[in-house]
Amino acid sequence: MRITEIDPEVHVVFSNGAFVAAKRARVPIVPVLLEGMGQAWPPGTLVVEGRHELRIAVLGPIERDQIERDAVEQLSALARARIEHARKKPAATAPADTGPAA
């Protein structure tokens, strides 16, 4: 699934290819939220430099029976809705990075 650079005011845009492939292969789709990638890896660059805060959330799968039943457009809308819902939830706080373990 390809996603455009995400800005809080920009909606997520998907390529339908992942949904078409999932229907053909009869496999679940697992939506993933990635925030902060645009700052960490700006478009047109090849290397990530420095430290960046990222938020990654692996969301619940869209199950095989629903993939078989729904149209590609419906599956895309469902994945988008799940990601948008996750974006609105506060991020879980992870422990501070204290460096490598001794």
N, C-alpha and C positions, 0 to 999 in steps of 0.2 A: 504494500500500500504506500503510495507516495503522498506526502503531505507538504503543503506550501509552508513557508516560514510562518510561524505563529506569533502573532502580536495579540495582546488582550482584546483589541478592537477588531481583529480580522477573524473571519470564520475559517474553519478548517476545510480544505478542499481535497477530495480524494480522487484518485484515478480509479475507474471501475474495474481495472484488471484484476486486482486481488479478489474482488467479490465474484467475478466471472470464474476465476480459477478455483475458488473455494466451492462454488456450485458444481463445477465439472468434476472436481476431485472428491466431493462430498465430505469435506473436512470442516471443522469449526474455524471461526475467525476470532482472534484474540486482539481486541483493540488495545492500543498502547498510547498513553499520554506522554509526550515529551515536551517539557517547557525549558526554555533557556538555551536551546540549541542554536538559535539565530545569533545570539551573542557569543556563544562558545565557538561556533563554526560558521562564520558569516558566509553568505553566498559568494562564490567566486574564489574562495580560498581553499587551500589543500591541507592546511595544518591547523590543529587546535593549539593555541599558545596560551599560557597562563592558567590561572585557576578560575573556574566559573561555577556558579551555582546552577545546578540542573535539578529538575523534578521529573522523575520517571515513575509512572504508575501503570502496572499491568492490570487491565480491567477484566471483568468476567467475560467468558467466551460467548459468542453467538453460536448456539449449538447447531449441530448438523440437521436436525429435523426442521428448524426454522430456516436454515439456509436452503434446504430443498423446497420449502413451501413459499418463501417470499421472493419477490423480484429483486434484481440487483440494486435498483434504485432504493427500495425499501431497506435493504441490508446496509447500504451506504448511509442512509438517513439514521438508522438505528445506531451504527457505530459512531457517527458524528454526534448524536444526542448523548451517548454514553460518555464520550470524551468531553463534550461541553459541560456535562453535569460534573464530571470529575474535576474539571478546571475550576469550577466555582467552589469546590470544597477546600477547606484549609489543608495545606500540606502537613503530613505527619512530621513531627520533629525528630530528627535523627541525632544521636550523640555527636558532640563535636569531634572533629578529627584531631586526635592527640598524637598522630604520627605512628610509625611502625611499632609493633609490640616488641618488647625486649626479649 
